[in-house]
Amino acid sequence: MANPKATITKAFEDLQRSLSPEHIHKFASTELKEVWTVLQDIQTSQRERRSAQNLRRIEPLLRGLEKYAKVVEVLCNGTPYLSFIWLASNHRDIFDALLDAYADIGSALPRFDRYEETFKSNPEFQFVLAEVYSTILEFHQRTYKFFQRRGKFDMNAWHLIFLSVWKDFRARFDGILHTLEKHRDFVDREANSIDIVEGRAARSRMLEDIAERQRQTAGLLKSNETVNQLVQFHSSLSWLAVDDKKQEAERSRKSGRKHSGTCEWVGQVPEMKAWLQDNNSEPVIWLNGKPGAGKSVMCTVVIDNLDKIESLNVCYYFCDNQDDGRDNPSERVLGVIATQLLRAHPELASLITNEFILPGLSSSLAQLRTLIPKLLELQPYTRIIIDGIDECSKIGQKSLVNELQSTCLGPKLHSKILISSRKEPTINSKLEKKPKICLDENGKVETDIRRYIDHKIQQIQSNFVGELEPKIFTQIASSVADKADGMFLWVRLVTQELEQCFCGRDLEECAKSLPHGLKEAYGRILDRILDEAVSPHIRSLSVRILEWMSCSYRRLKLHEILDGVSIHPNCTSLESSTKLSRRVFDLCRPLVEDGPCDTVVFVHFSAQEYILKAAYKQGKPFIRPEDAHLNIGHSCVAYLNTSFRLLPQNSTEEERIEWIFKGLHGLQPYSNQYWYSHIVDYMDQVVAQKLEVPEYLLSSLKEIVKYSKAELSEDSTQSTGIANTSYSNTRDRFASLGRFPGLHSLVSNVERFRDSLKRQDWTIKEIGVVSLETCASDPSWFSAACHYYQAALEVLLDPDFSKYPTQGLQSFRDMYRDSAFACRYLHCSRATDGFDSLQQRQKHESKHQRVYRCDITTCMDFKKGFATRGQLGKHANTYHARLVGETTLADAVRADKKQRVPVGDADNAGAPPTPATPITPVHPKSFQNRAVQPVTIGQPPVPTANTNVISQQSGSLQGDSLNFDASSFGFPGSIDFADPNNGNVDVLNDFDFDSFLYVDENGVDNFNFDSSAFLDGNKIGAE
């Protein structure tokens, strides 16, 4: 048995360590009588605000502590409940939660006054005193943490997250309460013992048993808390459904471009200094400059510097012109911001879980607009950096700027935004009046560029050691600097061109003919690609690589581009011998470079713009969209014609696995999804420009029609559940395919089927069933081909699969794993660009499934969820009846008074109020003639003729009797309103008596009140 004094000392020191120095002094000088005084002040203040609470609930605790203080006097000087009551008094719901908690503790305290003389010198009794002290201080210590969020959460915003975190704390609190009840029961049993001396051994064993149970309970609670926190964190990430890893990779890639010693000056700019301050200065700053001026690199420098500031949160997003939803990027950007805040502060998962996931809300833009301000208000201060907003469409630029300012800024949010972009008209109209950092004609930028040029020229000079005079390289550096015009990108492109010179004469000639500006630099690279000295085959490869990169409908993986380029009119099937090496991308460098997540990207957004829009030769762009869609569309169709063998009627599982392992079907996801989009775009140009369709495309299109299921084509509308009214719109969209009836029918049916998938309710079926039913109801074989490809691919990615050589398997997995686990809901954008693990896909797919979650995060059905609120309610009533919070009688009375029909209002006389949920029962005679009567379990109701009845079944007011069936609720124990410490005090906890308190002849409030006050609508309305 632990030493009581040591137990008390340890509990006190643990609490003291969690307190601030200021509060240590305050709590040490606070006496219990001061708590009574403050309670009276709060009661008066709340009544003046018409928000009075039932402060009588805390009376059993304070009375118990008064008695306890007689045997352990230090308790009142070590508990910080005074500050909690004062701090929370302005927030009614939080104040109510604390009062309930203290009322529960008060009811669980032992009867110290009854047993003081008997047990005063008893060691076991002293042990109980010490354990009670330790348990109460544990509650205070943990509660104290909710109010001390400075450094993590803004002190003025703590109430936003309190209820969510308090809800998670309930399990811990129940354990504390259970421990107190154990000690109370022990003291009560000992008081009834006939022979205290002879019961000493039994008491010792009982105390040891209590101590052991307490240790076990503490360990279990700690384990459950950890599991619960992890479940909430991962559930919140899943709910947000944003892959922020790509942003991390993009940040790393852009940060790697920074040359040592450059860009550091940005933190000293007056506009930046003001933006960094946590004050009322303009919260938006605009970093602008010409293409290639180093804006993205500058943003990474700002992010890196902000990361070093303690207690500051930094969120960022690098826009990409190939992102899904360029016209509406707001949802993706806000989702990433929320995810980054969650990763920085995992405790925010409690708020997301309890306020968004459990109520069944989706992570739509509307919900993010509510969530983001709450998350930001909880932070001391936050800075948000958005780079490359000009890469969005004009519509997307406008909507994103508006959304960021309306959602992420506000007087209580302590956040500011940096937006980086070119001077696009749409952006300029929104930000022209904001503070700016302009990189054009900036002397500090010129200094950084010169430092970068000197570094690059020194590298080139190292290749000509002893061959050329040093002054030559000095002249070249000066020439490059004179023409750089503030563009790091231009310097990088021309120095890479200089690096390709292998003799002094070539180097000098190249330096004399440097291009002027980015466009000319891009044009020179394209000229080299089309040089007549280069073989036609190499030129064709280079052009097709740029076509795939610039005209695809999503960013492609490296292997997808290689497979797509490998297929052309003279090679319509992919074989191991025709697959291209990744070295082929060197043909297009430095116009392209390695991107994040095994992709290849343009060196800059402006390079893609130049290739597609600028007049390269004869007034035409380098790549014409109609040529690009022809080549990409043909490659997709030609590949799909070879993938018909993936269907189970044409191959075995072993054969499919082998083909996929050889890399012959890596184009399946993209081709399956987008083949006809490219064909339609091309055919639209054929009609508009009256072009001839090449014979090789016609041949491939005739063959693709075999994917149509003849038996489903005619009634596909019925099988997919789509009304015939949508057919005309689909047919008009594919009007250019009218000359090919079979193709037109196939594409129309596939489009309608895929559109139907977006409207179907998948919540009642397992994903495996959904996938098979999708294949069966598809009027074509495309869904089935994709399904069997995905199944074989996942076999190869299974760590337990070892049929092929280890090295070969590892190479395959390195190439395909990053996006291999595609979403199995085919209408989803991630159905063709998946995830890097099965777990990530499962998290994502849960967003498509049942969104109503059990309130208990450790419940076995939490992850599965429910399709409707009704199913969730039935589950909660069946399995968690004691854990689901009920509406209290006080809540019901408040709801009643709001809906009460004024007497004489004939129009509304027939509209009785209906409580939303069952209300806590009381005995039917509890309020009759101010009587105090016991209630026993199972006692039937006694209706009266002249008081109102609140019917739990109908939720209406009937007659004049206040009537509840206590037995139907299993209402326990007895209630004595005359003595709050005697009997069950649930009614005292649940009902607000403040409006009905009587003052007796001694001027003291008691719980006897006039029933006329209860029935007086004006009285209730004045609460």
N, C-alpha and C positions, 0 to 999 in steps of 0.2 A: 504494500500500500504506500503510495507516495506521501511524502511529508506535506501536510497542509500548508505550512508556511512557505515551503519551496514552490508549491503549486500557485499560491497567491502571488508570490514574487515574480515568477515567470510570466504569469498572465498579465500582471501590471507592466512589466518591462516590455513585453511584446506589443501591448497597446501603445506604450509611450514611444516606442521606436517608429510607430506609424504616424505619430502626430507631428505637426509643425511646432517649432519652438514657441510661436505665439499661442497656439492652442494648448500646449502643455501648461503654460502659465494660467490660461483662462480656466481650463478644466480643473486644475489643482485648487483654484480659489472659488469654485462653484459649490454651493451647498444646496441641499434638497429643498430648503424653503424658497430658494430663488427660483427653482423650477416651478413651484406652485404659483409664484408671482407672475412669472412669464406666461404660464398657461392662462391665467386670468386676463393678462394683457392681450394675448392672441385671441382669446374668445371674444373680447370686446371689439378688437379690430375686425375680426371676421364678420361679426354681426353688423358692424357698420358698413361693410362691403357686401352684405347679404350673401355671404358664402360660409356661414357658420358650420362647423363640423362638430361631431359628437366627441368633445374632449373628455367626456366622462369615461370613455373607453380606456384611457391611460391611468385612471384612478386606481384600479387594482394593482398595477405595477408600482406606483409611487407609494401606496399604502404598504405593499409588501416590502419595498425597499426601506421604509421607515422602521419596520419591525426587524428587518435584516441588519440594519445599521447598528442596532443595539448589540449585536454579537460580532459584526465585522464593520467597524466604523469607517474604514478607509474606502469602502465601496463608492460612496457618493462623491468622493474626491478623485475618483479615477475613471468616471464614466462621462462621455461627452454628449449625452443625449440632449442637453440644453441647446447646443448649436444646431442639431438636426431639426428640432422642433421650430426653432426660429427661422432657419434658412428655408425650410419647406413650407412655411405657413402661407406664402403667397400662391402656392400651386396646389389647388384643392385635391387633385387626384393623387399627387405624391404625398401630400400631408395625410390623406386618408390611408394610404398604404403603410406609412410609418405608424400611425395610430393603431391600426390593426395589428401590426407586429408587436408593438409594446403591450397591447391588450393581451395578446396570446402569451407573452412572457409573464405578464402579471398573473394570469390564471394558472400558469405552470409552477409558480414559486411555491415552495413549501410553507407551511404555517409556522413560521418561526416563533411567533409570540406564544403559541400554545405549548411548544416543546422546549423553550429556552432553558427553564430551570432544570428540567429532567436531563437534558443532553449537554448542558453547557460545558462540562469538563470531559465529555465522552470523546475519545479519539476518532471513532467512526463518524460521530456528528461533526467534528471539526473537519474531517475529510470531505463530508458533504458540503459544508460551508465553503471550503476552498474550491471544490468542483463547481458549485453554483457561481461563485465569483468568476472563475475562469471561463465558464460557458457564457455568462452575460457579457464579459469583456470581449470574448471572441465575436459576439454579435455586433457590439459597438465598433470594434476594430474594422470588421468587414463593411459595416454600413458607412463608417467614416470615409472609406475609400471612394464611395459613390459621390461624395461631395467635394473631394479634393482632386479634381481633374486638371488643375492648372499645369501646363506643360504638355498635356495630351489633349484635353478638351478645353474650350473656352469656358471660363467660370460662369459667364452669363448664359451659357447654353446647356449647362449640365442637365437641366430638366428634360431636354429633348430625348436623351438616351436613358434617363433614370428608369422609367417604367419597363423598358425592354430588358435592361440588365437586372433590375429587381425581380422580374419574372424568372430569369434564369437562376437568380440567387435563392429562389423559393425552396429548392431541394436542399440546399445547404441550411437554410433557416429551419426547415422542418426537422433536420437532424439535430440542430441546436435545441429546438423546442422539445424534441423527443428525449434528449439527454436531461433537460430540466425536469420533465415529467417523471423520468426514472428516479431521479433524486427525491422528488416530492413523494412518489409512491413508497420509496424506501423509508422515508421519515414517518409517513402515515402508518405503515405496517409496524414499525418499531414502537410507535406510540400505543398501539393496541396490544403490544406484547405483554403477557402476564408477568413474566420473570425476565427483566432486562439483563440481569447478570448472567443467567444461564443461556441467554440468547446471543452472547457475545461472539461465539464461534460462527454461528449461523449468519450473524450480521457481517462478519469479516468475509465469509465466503460470498455473501450477496454483494458486498461492495467490490470485491475483486471481480465478480461476474459483471457488474455494471461497468467497471473500468475497462475490462476486456471488450465488452460490447461497444463501449465508446470508442476504443481504438479501432475496432473493426469498422464501425460506422464511419469514422473519420477517413479511414483509408478508402472505403467504398465511395464515399462522397467525393473525395478528391479525384478518384479514378473516373467517376461518372462526369464530374465537371470537365475534366480534360477531354473525354470523349465527346461530350456535348459541345464544347467549344470547337473541336475539330469538325464535327458534323455541321455546325452552323457556318463555319468558315468555308468549307467546301461547298455547302449548299448555296451559300451566297455567291460564290464564284460561278457556280453552275447556273444560278438564276440570272446573273448578269450576262453570261454566255458571250464573253468577249475574249478573244485571243490576244492578250497584251504582250505575249512573247515577241510578236512581230515588231512591235514598237521598240522593245528593248534591242532587238537585232538591228533595226534601222538606226537607232541612236548610236549603237556601237560602230556601225559601218560609217556613218557620217562623222563621228568623232575621230575615227582613224585617219581622216583626210587632213586633220589639223597639223600644221607645221609648228614645231616647238617655238615658243616665244611670240606667236601671233595671237591676235584677238583678245589679249588680256586687258587691253585698254577699255573694253566695253563696260566693265564695272565702274569705271571712273567718270563716265559721261553723266552730266547733271540729271538728264531725263531718267537714266537708269537708277541713279542713286535715289531719286524721289520715288520711283516705282518700287524700289526695294523696301522703303520705309513703310512701317505699319501705321499709316496716318490717313487723313481724308483727302490726299492728293488724287489726281485723276487715276482711276484704276486700270485704264487701258493704255498701252503704249504700242506703237507701230514701228517695227523694224522693216525697212524697205530698201530695195536696191535692184539694180539690173540683174538679168540672169547671170549666174556664175560669179556673183560678187562675194559669195561666202556666207550667205544668210543662214543656211542650214548648219554650217560648221559653227557659226557664231551662236546659234541657239544651243548647240551641245555644250559650248563653253559656259553659257549662262546656266544651263541645267547642272553642269558639274559644280559650278561655284555655289549654287543654291543648295545642292546636296550636302555641302559642308556646314551649313548653318543649322545649328541644333534647334529643334522644335519648329522648324519651318517645313511645310509640306510642299513638294514640287510635283506637279503633274504635267505631262507633255503628250503631244500627238504630232506625228509627221505625216502630213497628207500625201496621198499618192494618186496620180491620175488614173491608175488601174484598179483602185479600190472599188468594191461593190458599192453601189449607191452614191455615185459622185454627185447626183442631183440632190441627194438628201443625206449628207454625211453626219448630221447632228446626233442621231441616235448612236452611231458607232463611236463618235468622239466623246460624248457624255458617258457612254458605257465604259470606255477606257479610263476616263477620269475617275469614275466611281471605283473601278477595279484597282487602280493604283492607290487610291486612298484606303481601300480595304486591305490591301497587302501591307501598307505602311502601319495600319492600325487594325489588327485582326479583331479587336474587341467590338468594332463596328458591325461585325456579323450578327450580333444580337439584335441590333436595330433593324437590319435588313430582314432577318429571319422573322421576327415577331410582327413587323409592321407591313411587310410586303409579301414574303413567301407564304407564311401561314394563312393569311387572308385570301390567298389564291390570286394575287395580282401578277400580271405579266411584266416583264422588264421592257415595256414599250417606252417610247419617247415621253408619253404623258406621265408615266410613273417615275422616269428618270428626272423629269422636271420637279417632281416632289422630293425625290431622294437626295439629289445633289445639294440643294441648299441646306438640308439637314446635316449632311456629312460635313459640309464646309463650315457651318455654324459651330460645329463641335471642335474645330481646329483653332489653335491660336492664330495662325495666319498661313495662307496658302498662295502659291504663285503658279499660274498655268501658262504654259508655252505651247502655242499652236504654230507649226511651221508649214509653209508651202500651201497656204489656203488658196492660192491662185491656181493650184492644180485641180481644184474642184471645178465643176461647171459654173457658169454665171449664176444659175439658180442656187446651186449649192453654196457658192460664196456668200451670197446675200443671206440665205437662211442660217448658215453657220455663225456668221458674225452676230446676227440678231439673237440667236439662241444662246450663244455664249454670254452675251451681255445681260440677257433677261434671266438666265438660270444661275449663272456663276457669280454674279455681282449683287451686292446689297449691303445696307448699313451694318448688318450683324454678321456678315460672312467673312470679313477680314481677308478677302481674296482679291487678286489683281491678275490681269491677263496681258501677255505679250503675244502679238500676232505678227508673223513674219510672212512677207509676200512681195511680189513685184507690184509695181504701181498700176494695177488693173483698174479700169474705170469703175467697175462695180464696187471694188474694195475701197478705192479712193473716196467715193461718195459717202461711204460709211465711216471712214477713219480720218478724213482730211483734217478734222479739227482736234484730233488727239495728239498728244506728244509723240514726236517721231525721232527715230535714229536712222538717218539716211546714210547708206554706204556709198552712194554716188558722189564723186568728187570730194571724198573724205581723205584728208591728209594722213590720218592714222592707217587707213586701209592701204594707201599707196606705200607707206613705210613697211607694212606687213608683206605686201606683194614683193617689194624689192628684196626683203629678207628671204622670201620663198624662192625668188628667181636666183639669187646668189647660191642658195643651197642646191638647186637643180643644175645650174651650170657647173658647179664644182664637181658634181657627180659625172657630168658629161666629160669634163676636163680630165678626170681620172682615167678615161679610156684612151687618152692621147698623150700619155706621159712622155715628155721628151720629143714629141713629134711636132707640136705647134707652139708658137709663142704665147705666153700667158696673156699678152695684151689682146690677142684675138678673142679670147673668152671674155675678157672685160668688155670689149666692144659688143660682143653678142649679148651679154647681159644687159648692157645699156639699151641696145636696140629692142630687146624684148620688153624691157620696162617702159620704154617710150610708147609702145603700142598696146600695152596690157589694158589700158583704159579701165582700171579698177576691177578686173575680172580674174579671179584665181583660176577659174575653169579654163579660160583662154590660155593662160600660162601653162597649165597642165597639158593641154592638147598640143601646143606648139613645141614644148620641151620634149614631149614624147616623139614628135616628128624629128626633132634634132637628134634624139638618141638613135634613130635609124640610119644616121649618116656614119659611114665607116672610113671616110678619108677627109682630109682637111678641106679640099676644094668643094666637096659636096656640102660639108658643114657650113662653109662661108656662103655658098649660093643659097642654101636653105635659109640662113639667117637674113640674107638680103631680101628674100621674097616672102617674108612672114605675112600671113593673112591679116586683114583688117576686120576685127570684130568676130563674134562667134559664128555668124552665118557664113562668113567666108571660110572660117576654120572648118565648119561642118562640110561645106561644099568641097573643100580640098580633100577631106577624108573620103567623101563619096566619089570624087574623081579618081582617087587611087583604087577604089573598089572596082570601078568600071574601066580601068585602064586597058587599052587594047592589048597590051603586053601580057595581061593576065588571061589564062585560058577561059573559054566560055563556060565550062563546067564550074570553075571556081567562082566566076562572076555570078552565075546562077545561084550557087549555094549562098553567097553573101547576101544577095537580094532577097532570097526566100527567108533567110534568118531574120532580116529586118522586117519583112512582111509579117511573119508570125509574131514578132515582138510588138509591132505597132498596131496591128489590126485584130488581135485576139480579144475575146470578150472577158477574159480575166488574166491575171498574171500567171504565166506558165512556168512549170518546173523545167529545169534544164533538160531532163530526159524527154519531156513532151515535145519541146522544140526540135530536139535531135531526131525523134521519130517522125515528126511531121515533115521536116525538111527532107528526110530520107525517101519519102514517097513522092513521086512526080510522074508525069505521063509515061516515061520510059521505065519506070519501076513502080508498079502498082501494088506490090506486096512487100511486107517487111520480113526480112530474113536476117539471120545472124551475120551473114556475109555482107549485108547492105547497111547495117547499122553504122552510124557515124560516130567518130570520136569527139569528145568535148573540145579537142584542140581546134575544131573547125570554127569556134567562136573567135579565135585569134584573127580571122579574116576581117572581122568587123571592129576590132579594137583600134583606137581608143574610144570609138563611138559607143561601145557597150562595155559593161564591166560586170563582175560577179556581184549578185545581190544577196539579200538575206534568205535564209531557208532554202538553199540550193536552187536559186533562181538566177537569171541573167537579166540585167536592167540596162536602160539607156544611161549614159553618163550624166545626163541632166534632162529634165522634162522638156527643155527647149529643143533638145536634139530630136525628140519624137515630133514635136511641133514642126520643126524645119522639114523633116522627111515627108510629112504628110501634107503640109500646107504651103510651104514656101515654093516660089517659082525656081526650080532647079535649072532646067534647060527648056528652052522653047515655051516658056510660060507655064510649064507643067511641073508638078511636084515630083520628087524622086520616086516615090511610091504612089501609084494611083489605087484608090480603094477597090475599084472594080477588078484590077489585076490581082490584088492581094486576096480578096474574097474568092476569086476563081481558084487560085492556087491552094488556099487553105481549105476551101470547101471540097475541092477534088481530093485532097489528101485525106480528109475525114471520111468521105464517102468510100474511097478506095480501101481505106483501112477497115471500115465497117463491113465491107463485102467479104473481107477475109476473116472477120471475127464471128461469122455465123457458125463457125465450128465450135464456139464456146457453149452452144446450147447442148443440153444433156442428150438429146436425140442424135447428136452428131459426134460426141466424144465422151470419153470417160473422165473421171475426176483426175486420175493420174496424168492423162494427156494434157488436160487444162493446166495443171500445176507445172508441168514441164515447159509448156509454151510460155507461160507467164514468167517462169524463172529465167528463161532465155531472153526476156525483155521484148517479146514480140507483140505485147498487148498493152504497153504503157500508155498508149493514146486512147484507150477505151473510155475512160471517164469524160474527157473533154469532147471527143468526137460524138459520143452517144448523146451528150446534152446539146451541143451547139452546131452539129453538122448542117441542119436545115436552115439555121439562122444565116450562116455564111452563103448557102446556096440561094436563099431568098434575096439577100442583099445584092448578090451578083446578078440574079435574074432581073431584079428591079432596074439595074443599070443597063442590062441587055435591052429591056423594053424602052427605057428612056433614051438610050443612045443608038438604038437599032443595031446592036452588035450581033455577030454570029456566035452561036454557042459551039465551042470546039467539040470535035467528034469524040475525043477521049472522055470528056465529061458526060456526054450523052450516053456513052456506053456504060459508064459507072452508075449513072442515075437509073438506067433501065434495070440494072442488077439489084439496086438497093430496094426496089419495090418488093422483093421477095420477103422482106421483113414484115410485110402486112399479113395479119391473120385474117384469112378470107371469112372464116366463120364468125368473127367478131366485128368486122368492118361495118356491116349494115346496121347493127343494133348497138354500136359502141356508145351512142348517146345515152341509151337506157342503162347500159351496164356501168357507166361512169357517173350516172346521176346528174347529168348536165342538161339543162333545158335547151330545146331546139332554137330558142331565140338568140343564143350566142353564136350559132353557126354562121349566120350571115356576116358577122364581124370578122370571124376567123377566115371565111372565104375571101372577103375583101382584102385582108392582109396578104393573102397568098395569091392574089390575082395574077401576078407575073408567072405563076406556075400553071396557068390555065391551059397552055399548049401541051402539057404533059398530064393527062387525066389521072393516070395511076399514081404518079408522084404527088399530084395535088391532093388526091384522096388520102394517101398515106400521111402526108404532113399535116393536113387538116385534122385527121383523127388523132394523131399523136399530140398535137397542140391542145385540142379540146380535152383529151384525157389528162394531160399534165396540168392543165388549168383546173380540172376537177379535183385533183389531189389537194389543192390549196383550200378547198371548201369542205372537204370531208372531215368528220370527227373521228380521230384516231384514239381517243382517250380510253375506249372500252376494250382495246385489243392489245396484246403483246406485240412488240415490234417484229418478232419473227413471223407472226401471223400476218401482220401488215405487209411485210416485204413479199411474202408468197402471194397474198391476195392482189397486191399491186401487179405482180408478174402475170397473174391469171387474168386480170381485168384489162390489162393493156391491150389495145387493138393491134399492137405490133409486138415484135420479139425483142425490142430494144431493152425493156426493163429486165427481161429474163437474161439477156446476154450480160448486162451489167451486174446482175445479181450473182451469176456463176463466176464472173471474173472476180468480183469482190470476195466471194467465198474462197476461191483458190489463192488469192493474194494473202488473205489472213492466215491461211494454213502455212504459207511460206514465212510469214512474220512471227508465227508462234515459236517461242524459244525452244520448245520441246521437239520441233521438227528438225530432223537431222539427216534426211535422205541424201542430200547433196553435200559436196565438200564444204568444210567450215568456212574457208576463205571466200568461196563463191557466194555462199549464203550471206556472209557478213557484208560483202560488197553490194549485193542485191538489197539488203535491208537498209544500208546506208543511203542508197539512192532513192528508195521508194517509201521508207517509213514516215518521213516528215508529214505527208498528207495522205497516207494510205487508208486510214480508218474513216471512210466517208460516211456521212449521215445516211441512214437507211430510209429516211423520208425523202422520196425523190423530188418533192416540190421545193426542198430546201436548197439554198445556194451552196451549202457545204456538202451536197451530195456528189459534187465533182471535185471539190478541194477540201479533203478531209482533215483529220487530226493525226497527231503523231503517236497516239496510244489508244488502246481500247477504253481506258478509264476516261480520257478526255471526251471521247465520242459519247460515252454513256451520260456524262454530265450534260453535254449539249443536247442529246436526244430527249433528256428529261424535260427540256423546255417545250417539246412538242407534245408531251404526254400530260398526265393528270397534274393539275396545278394546285389542287386543294390539299394542303399538308396537315397531318396530325399535329396538334399543339405540343405533343410530347416528342422531342427530337430523337429520343432514344427508342421510340416505338418501332417495332419491326415493320410497320406499314408506313413509316415516315417517308422513305425514299419513293415507294410506289405511288403514294398519293391517291387522290380520289377525283372522280370526274365532276362531281357536283357538290355543292355545299350540303345538300341533304344526305349524301352518302357519308360525308365527313362527320356530320352531326350524329348519324346513327352509330358510326364507329366509336365516337367519343362517349356517347351514352352507354354503349355496351362494354367498352374496355377501360374507360377512364372516368367513370362517373364521379369519383371522389376528387378528381384532379381538375375537372372543368369548373371554372368559376361561374357561380350563379348570380343573377341579378338580385341585389339585396332588397329588403323591404323599403329601405330609404330611397333606393333608386326607383322602385315602383311608385312610391308616393309622389316623388318629384315628377315622374312621367305623368302620373294621374293629374296632378295640379295643372300641368301644362296643357292637358287635353280636356280638362273639366269644362263642361258646358254650362254657361251662366244660366241661372234660373230665369225662366221666362223667354228663353230663346227657342221658340217653337221650331225654327228651321233646323236646328241642330240637336233637337231633343232625342232623336233616335240614333245618335252616333256615340256609343260608349267607347271609352279608351280600351285598348287591347295591349296588355304587357307582352313584350317580345319574347321573354323567356320565363320559366317558372320562377316564382319569387319565394324567398325564404319564409317558411311558415311560422306563425305564432299561435298560441292557444286562443281559441275563440273568445274567451272571457278575459283575456289579458288586459284589455282596455275598457272593460265594462265597469262603470261606477268606481273607477280608480281602484279596483280590487287587485289584490296580490294573491294569485292562485298558482298552485303547482301544476305542472304538465307531466304526465307519465307517458312512457312509450306505448303507442297503440291506443291511447284514449280517444274515443270518438268525438267529433265536433258537437258542440251544443249551440245550434242556431238560436238567434233571438229575434223577436218580432220587430224591434225598432232600431236596429243599427245596420249599416251597410255590409254587404257580403262582397268580397273580392273573390271571384271564382277563378281558380287556377285552370280549370278545364276550358272555360269560355273566355276568360280574361275580361269579364265585364262586371259592372256594378249592378247588384240585384238586391231589392228589398232594402233593409236597414241594418243588416247584421254583418259584422266583420267576422267572416267565417273561414277557417282553414282546417283541412283534414291533416292533423299532425302525423297520423299513422301512415298516410300515403307517402310521406317524405322520410319516414324512419327517423323522426325528430327525437333526439336522445335527451335523457336527463330531466331535470326540473329547473325551474327558474323562480327565483325569489327577487322581485324587483326592489324589495325593501333593503336587501343586503347584497350589493354587487359581488361580494366575495363568496357568497354562499350559492352553490349550485352552478349550473351551466350558464355561461354569460354570452352565448351566441347572439341572442337578441340584442344585448347591449352593444355588441360589436357591429351589428348590421343596421341598427335603426338610429336615426338622428333624433334624439329626444330634446335637443336644445330649444326647439320652438314650443315645447309643451311642459317644460320644467316648472314646478311649483316652488314657491318660497314659503317655508314653514314659519311658525311663530318665532323661531330663533334666527330667521334671516338666512337660512341655509337651503340651497337647492336640493331637491330630492327627485326621485324618478316617478313619483305619483303625479299625475297630471289630469287635467279636465278633459273628459272625452269630447266635450263640445268644441274644444280647440282643435281636436283631430278632425271633426266633421265640418269645421268652419273653413270654407274655401278661401276666405280672405286671409285667415291666419296662415294657412299653408302657403298661399301666394306670397306672403311677406317673408318667407324663410330666406 
